[in-house]
Amino acid sequence: MMDVLHELGLNAVNAGACSGHGGWVSTTSGGLLDSVNPATGQVLAQVHRCSGKDYEALVQESRRAFQEWRQVPAPKRGEVVRLIGEALRAKKDALGSLVSMEVGKIKAEGLGEVQEMIDMADFAVGQSRMLYGLTMPSERARHRMYEQWHPLGVVGVITAFNFPVAVWAWNAFLAAIAGDTVVWKPSPKAPLCALAVQHICHQVMKEQGVPEIFSVFITDQVELAQTMVADDRLPLISFTGSVPVGRKVAKVVGQRLGRSLLELSGNNAVIVDETADLDLAIPAIVFGAVGTAGQRCTTTRRVFVQEARYEEVVQRLLHAFRQVRVGNPLEPGVLMGPLIDERALEEFRIAIEEVVQDGGQILCGGGVREGPGFFVEPTIVRAENQWKVVQRETFAPIVYVMPYSTLDDAIALQNQAPQGLSSSLFTLHMRHAEQFLSAQGSDCGIANVNLGTSGAEIGGAFGGEKDTGGGREAGSDAWKAYMRRQTNTINWGTELPLAQSIAFSMD
C-alpha cells in the first residue's frame, strides 16, 4: 500500500490543498481527515483539512490564472491536457490500485476509471480544435452575423466518492480546453485519489510553465462547501451527488444567477421482452447491479421482464448472482467489493427491512457480512414498482425483479420513477426497440438497446432528466457548458439599416 502511495506522491499524512504549480499549502489547524479502506476498515493515510483561508487563496490564484490561461490558444491548451493524459497513462496501475483501496472498486473497475480519464483527455484534445460557432445569414445587406464561444471563468467541481477521479476529468479537461480554470472539492471519502490526481497534474503544469489551471481542496466541513456553492466568482458549479443536496445547490447557484450542472441520482431499469437474447441480458443485469457494489448512479436497480419469460430470467439471475464472489477488491477473481462505509451498510439494512415489511420476497442475498470491512450480499427481490423503497435510489447491490404484460406497460413502469438517468431494453424486435427510443419511450437521458444501464462511453453526453438534475457531461457538445456564447454582427457597409426593417431617421 505504501508503495502505491509513494509512487503517486503521497505519504502517511498529506497536505489538503494545492493550486497548480503554486505548491501545496501547509495548513494544519483544521485537523486530520482519515482515508479509510472500506474493505478492511483500516486507515490508509490522513489528509489535513483545508481552511476557509486556504479556499480563498485557491480561488484568488485560480482567478489570476484564468486571466492568463484564457489567452492561450485552445489547441495549445489541448496540448497540456494531452500531456496530463500521458502522465495518467504512466500512473494508471498505481492510480487504479488506489481507487480500489480507497473506495472499494475491484481492480478492473479501478483501472477502468483511470482509463476513462485517459479517454477523456484524448477527447478533450480533439475538442480543443473544434470549439465551433455558427455563421448565420443577416437580414441586412452588407452585414455578417456569427457566434463564437469564450471561456467562462473559474469552474467549481464537486464530486462524489463512487467515481473519485473520472467525473472530475469529465469536467476539468473540457473546462481546461475551453480556457477555464478549475477548483475541485472531492468527496472527503476519497481524498487520496484527488490528491494523487493533483500531484500528476501539478508535475505537468510545473514542467510546462502554465498557470494554475487545476486546484484541489479537501474538506468535510459543510460550511466550506456551502461557501464554494454560493461564491459568485465561480460562474459554474458542477455537482455530483444526492438529490436533496443537488436541490440546495441548484437553489443557491440559481439565486446568484450562476450556472449549475447537476448529476444526481438514478433508479435505472432494464426491460427484458419476450424476444430478448438472455445471453446478453443476464450478464448486463448482473454487472449493472453489482458493479461498484451497486454504488453507481447508473446501477441497474429495477428489472421488468415480460411475464412469459419471468421465471426463466429469475432463475438465470439467481444462478448468476450466486457466482458473484464478494471480497477484497484487489484480490483476483473478486467481482464485488465493499460498500463505502457504515452509513451505507445501515441504508442497505433499512432497505431490506422495508422490502420485508412491504411483502417483498428476497430471492437471494439480503445479508450483511460479519468481520472487517463493509460487505453485503448481492440481493435479488421480487417486488412491486410502486413501493417507496423501489422508487428511491438505494446505493447498494439490490435489484428488484418484476413482471409486465405489454411493452407499453413496461415503459410506463420504468418512467414512473422520479429519476431519469439510464435505461435499457433487451429485444430482438425492431419495433420494440424503436418504440423504446422514441419520444413515447424511455424518459431517461440514456436509453440503450441490448446493453445494460451501466458503463457509458465518454463520447456521448452523460446525464439524465427529472430528479437526475438535467446536467450533461463528457462527450457530444457538453463542452458548451463551460463556455459563454457571444453573437457578433459586423456592418461592413456604408449605411445603418435596422433589424426588422425599422425606420429611424434623424432628419
C-alpha positions as CSV (number, residue, x, y, z in Angstrom):
1,M,0.0,0.0,0.0
2,M,2.8,2.5,0.9
3,D,4.5,1.7,-2.4
4,V,1.3,2.8,-4.3
5,L,1.1,6.0,-2.2
6,H,4.8,6.8,-2.7
7,E,4.5,6.3,-6.5
8,L,1.6,8.7,-6.6
9,G,3.4,11.3,-4.5
10,L,1.5,10.6,-1.3
11,N,2.6,9.9,2.3
12,A,1.0,8.8,5.6
13,V,0.0,12.4,6.2
14,N,-0.8,14.8,3.3
15,A,-1.5,18.4,2.7
16,G,-5.1,19.1,1.9
17,A,-4.9,21.8,-0.8
18,C,-2.8,22.7,-3.8
19,S,-3.1,25.3,-6.6
20,G,-1.4,24.5,-9.8
21,H,2.3,24.8,-9.7
22,G,1.9,27.3,-6.8
23,G,2.5,24.5,-4.4
24,W,0.9,22.7,-1.5
25,V,-0.4,24.6,1.5
26,S,0.9,23.9,4.9
27,T,-2.3,24.5,6.9
28,T,-2.6,22.1,9.8
29,S,-5.1,23.9,12.0
30,G,-8.1,22.1,10.6
31,G,-7.1,18.7,12.0
32,L,-6.8,15.5,10.1
33,L,-9.2,13.6,7.8
34,D,-8.8,9.8,7.7
35,S,-8.9,8.0,4.4
36,V,-10.4,4.5,5.3
37,N,-10.1,1.4,3.2
38,P,-13.7,0.1,3.1
39,A,-12.5,-3.5,2.6
40,T,-10.7,-3.6,5.9
41,G,-11.9,-0.6,7.9
42,Q,-8.3,0.5,8.4
43,V,-6.9,4.0,7.8
44,L,-4.9,4.2,4.6
45,A,-3.5,7.7,5.3
46,Q,-4.5,11.1,6.6
47,V,-5.1,14.4,5.0
48,H,-5.0,17.9,6.6
49,R,-8.4,19.5,6.3
50,C,-8.4,22.8,4.4
51,S,-9.5,26.1,6.0
52,G,-11.5,28.9,4.7
53,K,-8.3,30.8,4.2
54,D,-7.0,28.0,2.0
55,Y,-10.1,28.1,-0.1
56,E,-9.9,31.9,-0.5
57,A,-6.3,31.6,-1.6
58,L,-7.1,28.9,-4.2
59,V,-9.9,30.9,-5.7
60,Q,-7.8,34.1,-5.9
61,E,-5.0,32.2,-7.6
62,S,-7.4,30.5,-10.0
63,R,-8.9,33.8,-10.9
64,R,-5.5,35.2,-11.7
65,A,-4.6,32.1,-13.6
66,F,-7.8,32.4,-15.7
67,Q,-6.7,35.8,-16.9
68,E,-3.6,34.2,-18.5
69,W,-5.0,30.8,-19.4
70,R,-7.9,32.2,-21.5
71,Q,-5.4,34.0,-23.8
72,V,-3.6,30.7,-24.6
73,P,-4.8,29.3,-28.0
74,A,-7.3,26.5,-27.5
75,P,-5.1,23.9,-29.4
76,K,-2.2,24.8,-27.0
77,R,-4.5,24.3,-24.1
78,G,-5.3,20.9,-25.6
79,E,-1.6,20.0,-25.7
80,V,-1.4,20.5,-21.9
81,V,-4.3,18.2,-21.4
82,R,-2.7,15.7,-23.8
83,L,0.4,15.7,-21.6
84,I,-1.7,15.1,-18.5
85,G,-3.3,12.2,-20.3
86,E,0.1,10.7,-21.0
87,A,1.1,11.2,-17.3
88,L,-2.1,9.3,-16.3
89,R,-1.1,6.5,-18.6
90,A,2.2,6.2,-16.9
91,K,0.5,6.0,-13.5
92,K,-2.6,4.0,-14.5
93,D,-1.8,0.9,-12.5
94,A,-0.9,2.7,-9.3
95,L,-3.9,5.1,-9.5
96,G,-6.2,2.3,-10.3
97,S,-5.0,0.4,-7.3
98,L,-5.6,3.5,-5.1
99,V,-9.1,3.8,-6.4
100,S,-9.7,0.2,-5.4
101,M,-8.2,0.6,-2.0
102,E,-9.9,3.9,-1.1
103,V,-13.5,3.3,-2.5
104,G,-13.7,-0.5,-2.7
105,K,-14.0,-1.0,-6.5
106,I,-12.5,-4.1,-7.9
107,K,-9.1,-3.6,-9.6
108,A,-10.6,-3.9,-13.1
109,E,-13.1,-1.1,-12.3
110,G,-10.3,1.0,-10.7
111,L,-8.2,0.6,-13.9
112,G,-11.3,1.3,-16.0
113,E,-11.9,4.5,-14.2
114,V,-8.4,5.7,-14.9
115,Q,-8.7,4.7,-18.5
116,E,-11.9,6.8,-18.6
117,M,-9.8,9.8,-17.6
118,I,-7.2,9.0,-20.3
119,D,-10.0,8.7,-22.9
120,M,-11.5,11.9,-21.7
121,A,-8.1,13.6,-22.1
122,D,-7.9,12.3,-25.7
123,F,-11.4,13.5,-26.4
124,A,-10.7,17.0,-25.0
125,V,-7.5,17.3,-27.1
126,G,-9.6,16.8,-30.2
127,Q,-12.3,19.1,-29.0
128,S,-9.7,21.9,-28.4
129,R,-9.6,22.3,-32.2
130,M,-13.4,22.1,-32.6
131,L,-14.9,24.9,-30.4
132,Y,-17.1,25.8,-33.3
133,G,-19.5,28.7,-33.6
134,L,-22.1,29.2,-36.4
135,T,-22.4,31.8,-39.1
136,M,-25.9,33.0,-39.7
137,P,-27.3,35.0,-42.7
138,S,-28.2,38.5,-41.8
139,E,-31.4,40.1,-43.0
140,R,-29.4,43.3,-43.5
141,A,-27.3,43.9,-46.6
142,R,-23.5,44.1,-46.1
143,H,-23.7,42.6,-42.6
144,R,-22.1,39.5,-41.3
145,M,-23.5,37.7,-38.3
146,Y,-21.9,34.8,-36.4
147,E,-21.5,33.4,-32.9
148,Q,-18.4,32.4,-31.0
149,W,-17.6,30.8,-27.7
150,H,-15.4,32.4,-24.9
151,P,-14.0,30.9,-21.7
152,L,-16.4,31.1,-18.7
153,G,-14.1,31.7,-15.7
154,V,-13.3,29.6,-12.6
155,V,-15.4,26.4,-12.6
156,G,-16.2,24.7,-9.3
157,V,-16.4,20.9,-9.4
158,I,-17.8,18.9,-6.5
159,T,-17.5,15.1,-7.0
160,A,-18.8,12.0,-5.2
161,F,-16.9,9.0,-3.8
162,N,-18.1,6.4,-6.3
163,F,-16.2,7.9,-9.2
164,P,-13.4,9.7,-7.3
165,V,-11.4,10.6,-10.4
166,A,-13.2,10.1,-13.7
167,V,-16.1,12.6,-13.1
168,W,-13.5,15.3,-12.3
169,A,-11.8,14.5,-15.6
170,W,-15.2,14.8,-17.5
171,N,-15.4,18.4,-16.2
172,A,-11.8,19.5,-15.8
173,F,-10.4,18.5,-19.1
174,L,-13.3,20.2,-21.1
175,A,-13.1,23.2,-18.8
176,A,-9.3,23.4,-19.4
177,I,-9.5,23.3,-23.2
178,A,-12.4,25.9,-23.0
179,G,-10.0,28.3,-21.3
180,D,-11.3,27.9,-17.8
181,T,-9.6,27.1,-14.5
182,V,-11.0,24.6,-12.1
183,V,-11.3,24.4,-8.3
184,W,-12.1,20.8,-7.2
185,K,-13.7,19.7,-4.0
186,P,-13.6,15.9,-4.0
187,S,-15.6,13.7,-1.7
188,P,-14.0,13.5,1.8
189,K,-14.4,9.8,1.5
190,A,-11.8,9.7,-1.3
191,P,-9.3,12.4,-0.6
192,L,-6.2,10.4,-1.6
193,C,-7.5,9.8,-5.1
194,A,-8.0,13.5,-5.6
195,L,-4.6,14.4,-4.2
196,A,-2.9,11.8,-6.4
197,V,-4.5,13.3,-9.5
198,Q,-3.5,16.7,-8.4
199,H,0.1,15.6,-8.0
200,I,0.1,14.2,-11.5
201,C,-1.4,17.4,-12.9
202,H,0.9,19.5,-10.7
203,Q,4.0,18.0,-12.2
204,V,2.8,18.5,-15.8
205,M,1.8,22.1,-15.1
206,K,5.1,22.8,-13.5
207,E,7.1,21.3,-16.4
208,Q,5.1,23.2,-19.0
209,G,5.2,26.5,-17.1
210,V,1.4,27.0,-17.4
211,P,-0.7,28.9,-14.8
212,E,-2.7,27.3,-12.0
213,I,-5.3,25.6,-14.2
214,F,-6.3,23.0,-11.6
215,S,-6.7,23.3,-7.8
216,V,-7.9,20.9,-5.2
217,F,-9.0,21.4,-1.6
218,I,-10.0,18.7,0.8
219,T,-12.7,19.3,3.4
220,D,-15.6,17.5,5.1
221,Q,-17.0,20.8,6.5
222,V,-20.4,21.5,5.1
223,E,-20.0,25.3,5.7
224,L,-16.9,25.4,3.4
225,A,-18.8,23.5,0.7
226,Q,-21.6,26.0,1.0
227,T,-19.2,28.9,0.7
228,M,-18.0,27.4,-2.6
229,V,-21.5,26.9,-3.9
230,A,-22.5,30.5,-3.0
231,D,-19.3,32.1,-4.4
232,D,-20.3,34.3,-7.3
233,R,-16.7,34.3,-8.5
234,L,-17.4,30.7,-9.7
235,P,-19.9,31.1,-12.6
236,L,-20.4,27.4,-12.9
237,I,-20.8,24.7,-10.2
238,S,-20.7,21.1,-11.4
239,F,-22.2,18.9,-8.6
240,T,-22.4,15.2,-8.5
241,G,-24.3,13.7,-5.5
242,S,-27.7,13.2,-3.9
243,V,-31.0,14.8,-5.0
244,P,-31.6,16.6,-1.7
245,V,-28.1,18.2,-1.8
246,G,-28.5,18.9,-5.5
247,R,-31.7,20.8,-4.9
248,K,-29.9,23.0,-2.4
249,V,-27.0,23.6,-4.8
250,A,-29.4,24.5,-7.7
251,K,-31.3,26.9,-5.4
252,V,-28.2,28.7,-4.1
253,V,-26.5,28.9,-7.5
254,G,-29.7,30.0,-9.2
255,Q,-30.3,32.8,-6.7
256,R,-26.9,34.3,-7.7
257,L,-27.8,33.7,-11.4
258,G,-24.9,31.3,-11.8
259,R,-25.0,28.0,-13.8
260,S,-25.3,24.6,-12.2
261,L,-24.5,21.3,-13.8
262,L,-26.2,18.6,-11.8
263,E,-25.6,14.8,-11.9
264,L,-27.8,13.4,-9.2
265,S,-29.5,10.0,-8.5
266,G,-30.6,7.2,-10.8
267,N,-33.2,4.4,-10.5
268,N,-32.3,2.6,-13.6
269,A,-34.4,-0.1,-15.2
270,V,-33.8,-2.9,-17.6
271,I,-36.7,-4.2,-19.7
272,V,-36.4,-7.8,-21.0
273,D,-39.0,-8.6,-23.6
274,E,-40.2,-11.9,-24.9
275,T,-37.6,-11.9,-27.7
276,A,-34.6,-11.0,-25.7
277,D,-31.3,-12.7,-26.0
278,L,-30.7,-13.7,-22.4
279,D,-27.0,-14.5,-23.0
280,L,-26.7,-10.7,-23.4
281,A,-29.3,-9.6,-20.9
282,I,-28.2,-11.7,-17.8
283,P,-24.5,-10.6,-17.7
284,A,-25.6,-7.0,-18.3
285,I,-28.0,-7.1,-15.5
286,V,-25.5,-8.7,-13.1
287,F,-22.7,-6.3,-13.9
288,G,-25.2,-3.4,-13.7
289,A,-26.4,-4.5,-10.3
290,V,-23.2,-5.5,-8.6
291,G,-20.6,-3.2,-10.2
292,T,-19.1,-0.9,-7.6
293,A,-21.3,-2.8,-5.2
294,G,-24.4,-1.1,-6.5
295,Q,-22.9,2.4,-5.8
296,R,-23.1,3.8,-9.3
297,C,-25.7,6.3,-10.4
298,T,-26.2,4.1,-13.4
299,T,-26.6,0.9,-11.3
300,T,-29.4,-1.4,-12.5
301,R,-32.0,-1.3,-9.7
302,R,-35.2,-2.5,-11.4
303,V,-35.7,-5.3,-13.9
304,F,-39.0,-5.6,-15.8
305,V,-39.5,-9.0,-17.5
306,Q,-42.2,-10.0,-19.9
307,E,-44.4,-12.3,-17.9
308,A,-43.9,-15.3,-20.3
309,R,-40.1,-15.3,-19.5
310,Y,-40.2,-14.0,-16.0
311,E,-39.4,-17.3,-14.2
312,E,-36.7,-18.2,-16.6
313,V,-35.0,-14.8,-16.1
314,V,-35.3,-15.0,-12.4
315,Q,-33.7,-18.5,-12.3
316,R,-30.9,-17.4,-14.5
317,L,-30.3,-14.3,-12.4
318,L,-30.2,-16.4,-9.2
319,H,-27.7,-18.7,-10.7
320,A,-25.5,-15.8,-11.8
321,F,-25.8,-13.9,-8.5
322,R,-24.7,-17.0,-6.6
323,Q,-21.5,-17.0,-8.7
324,V,-20.5,-13.5,-7.7
325,R,-17.5,-13.6,-5.4
326,V,-17.5,-10.8,-2.8
327,G,-14.3,-9.8,-1.0
328,N,-11.2,-7.7,-1.1
329,P,-11.4,-5.8,-4.4
330,L,-7.7,-6.2,-5.1
331,E,-7.9,-10.0,-4.9
332,P,-8.1,-11.8,-8.3
333,G,-11.5,-13.3,-9.0
334,V,-13.4,-10.9,-6.8
335,L,-16.4,-9.4,-8.6
336,M,-17.8,-7.2,-5.9
337,G,-16.1,-5.2,-3.2
338,P,-17.5,-3.5,-0.1
339,L,-19.9,-0.6,0.4
340,I,-18.1,2.7,1.2
341,D,-18.8,2.9,5.0
342,E,-21.0,2.1,7.9
343,R,-23.7,4.5,6.9
344,A,-24.0,2.7,3.6
345,L,-24.4,-0.6,5.4
346,E,-27.2,1.0,7.5
347,E,-29.0,2.2,4.4
348,F,-28.8,-1.3,3.0
349,R,-30.3,-2.8,6.2
350,I,-33.1,-0.2,6.1
351,A,-33.9,-1.1,2.5
352,I,-34.1,-4.8,3.3
353,E,-36.3,-4.2,6.3
354,E,-38.7,-2.1,4.1
355,V,-38.8,-4.8,1.5
356,V,-39.8,-7.4,4.1
357,Q,-42.4,-5.0,5.6
358,D,-43.9,-4.4,2.1
359,G,-44.2,-8.1,1.5
360,G,-41.3,-8.5,-0.9
361,Q,-39.7,-11.8,-1.4
362,I,-35.9,-11.9,-1.0
363,L,-34.8,-14.5,-3.5
364,C,-31.1,-14.3,-2.6
365,G,-28.8,-12.2,-0.5
366,G,-30.1,-9.6,1.8
367,G,-27.4,-10.1,4.5
368,V,-24.6,-8.1,5.9
369,R,-21.3,-9.9,6.2
370,E,-19.6,-10.0,9.6
371,G,-16.0,-9.1,10.1
372,P,-13.8,-6.2,8.9
373,G,-14.9,-4.1,6.0
374,F,-18.4,-3.0,4.9
375,F,-19.6,-6.0,2.9
376,V,-23.1,-7.0,1.9
377,E,-24.6,-9.8,-0.2
378,P,-25.8,-9.1,-3.7
379,T,-29.5,-9.3,-3.5
380,I,-32.5,-10.1,-5.7
381,V,-36.0,-9.2,-4.6
382,R,-39.5,-9.9,-6.0
383,A,-41.2,-6.5,-5.6
384,E,-43.8,-4.1,-6.8
385,N,-42.8,-1.0,-8.7
386,Q,-45.0,1.4,-6.6
387,W,-43.3,0.6,-3.3
388,K,-41.4,3.6,-1.9
389,V,-38.3,1.5,-1.4
390,V,-38.3,0.6,-5.1
391,Q,-39.0,4.2,-6.2
392,R,-35.9,5.6,-4.4
393,E,-32.3,5.1,-5.0
394,T,-30.6,2.8,-2.5
395,F,-26.8,2.9,-3.1
396,A,-26.4,-0.9,-2.7
397,P,-26.4,-4.1,-4.8
398,I,-30.2,-4.7,-4.6
399,V,-32.1,-5.4,-7.8
400,Y,-35.9,-5.6,-7.9
401,V,-37.4,-8.0,-10.5
402,M,-41.0,-7.5,-11.7
403,P,-43.1,-9.0,-14.4
404,Y,-45.0,-7.0,-17.1
405,S,-47.6,-7.8,-19.8
406,T,-47.1,-5.4,-22.7
407,L,-44.2,-3.1,-23.7
408,D,-46.4,-0.1,-23.1
409,D,-46.8,-1.3,-19.5
410,A,-43.1,-1.8,-19.1
411,I,-42.2,1.6,-20.4
412,A,-44.8,3.2,-18.1
413,L,-43.5,1.3,-15.1
414,Q,-39.9,2.4,-15.9
415,N,-40.9,6.0,-16.3
416,Q,-42.8,6.1,-13.0
417,A,-39.6,6.6,-11.1
418,P,-38.8,10.2,-10.2
419,Q,-35.2,9.7,-11.5
420,G,-34.4,9.7,-15.2
421,L,-30.8,8.7,-15.8
422,S,-30.2,5.4,-17.6
423,S,-32.5,2.7,-19.1
424,S,-32.2,-0.4,-21.2
425,L,-34.3,-2.7,-23.4
426,F,-33.2,-6.2,-24.4
427,T,-35.1,-7.2,-27.5
428,L,-34.7,-8.7,-31.0
429,H,-37.9,-6.9,-32.1
430,M,-37.1,-3.9,-34.3
431,R,-40.4,-2.2,-33.5
432,H,-40.0,-2.6,-29.8
433,A,-36.5,-1.1,-30.0
434,E,-37.8,1.9,-32.0
435,Q,-40.7,2.4,-29.6
436,F,-38.4,2.4,-26.6
437,L,-36.1,5.0,-28.2
438,S,-38.9,7.2,-29.5
439,A,-40.5,10.3,-27.8
440,Q,-43.1,7.9,-26.4
441,G,-40.5,5.6,-24.9
442,S,-37.9,6.0,-22.2
443,D,-37.8,9.3,-20.5
444,C,-34.2,8.9,-19.4
445,G,-31.1,10.8,-20.6
446,I,-29.6,7.5,-21.6
447,A,-31.5,4.8,-23.4
448,N,-29.8,1.6,-24.6
449,V,-30.9,-1.4,-26.6
450,N,-29.2,-4.8,-25.9
451,L,-26.7,-3.5,-23.5
452,G,-27.0,-2.6,-19.8
453,T,-27.6,0.6,-17.9
454,S,-24.0,1.0,-16.7
455,G,-20.8,1.7,-18.4
456,A,-21.5,4.8,-20.6
457,E,-18.8,5.8,-23.1
458,I,-17.3,9.3,-22.8
459,G,-18.2,10.1,-26.5
460,G,-21.8,10.7,-25.6
461,A,-23.2,13.4,-23.3
462,F,-23.7,11.8,-19.9
463,G,-26.7,12.9,-17.7
464,G,-30.4,12.5,-17.1
465,E,-33.7,14.1,-16.6
466,K,-36.2,14.7,-13.8
467,D,-34.6,14.2,-10.3
468,T,-31.3,13.3,-12.0
469,G,-30.9,17.0,-12.5
470,G,-30.7,17.6,-16.2
471,G,-26.9,18.0,-16.4
472,R,-24.8,16.8,-19.3
473,E,-21.1,16.0,-19.0
474,A,-18.3,14.4,-21.1
475,G,-18.9,14.0,-24.8
476,S,-21.0,15.4,-27.6
477,D,-21.5,19.1,-27.1
478,A,-21.1,19.1,-23.3
479,W,-18.2,21.5,-23.8
480,K,-20.6,24.3,-24.2
481,A,-21.5,24.2,-20.5
482,Y,-18.0,25.5,-19.8
483,M,-18.1,28.5,-22.2
484,R,-20.2,31.6,-22.8
485,R,-21.8,32.2,-26.2
486,Q,-21.4,35.5,-27.9
487,T,-23.4,36.6,-31.0
488,N,-21.5,39.1,-33.3
489,T,-22.7,41.3,-36.1
490,I,-20.3,43.2,-38.3
491,N,-21.6,46.0,-40.6
492,W,-19.1,46.3,-43.4
493,G,-21.3,48.7,-45.5
494,T,-21.8,52.4,-45.6
495,E,-25.4,52.5,-44.3
496,L,-27.0,51.7,-40.9
497,P,-30.1,49.6,-41.6
498,L,-32.0,48.4,-38.6
499,A,-33.3,44.9,-38.0
500,Q,-37.0,44.1,-38.6
501,S,-37.0,46.9,-41.3
502,I,-37.4,49.5,-38.6
503,A,-37.2,53.0,-40.0
504,F,-35.5,55.7,-37.8
505,S,-34.5,59.0,-39.2
506,M,-32.7,61.9,-37.5
507,D,-33.6,64.3,-40.4
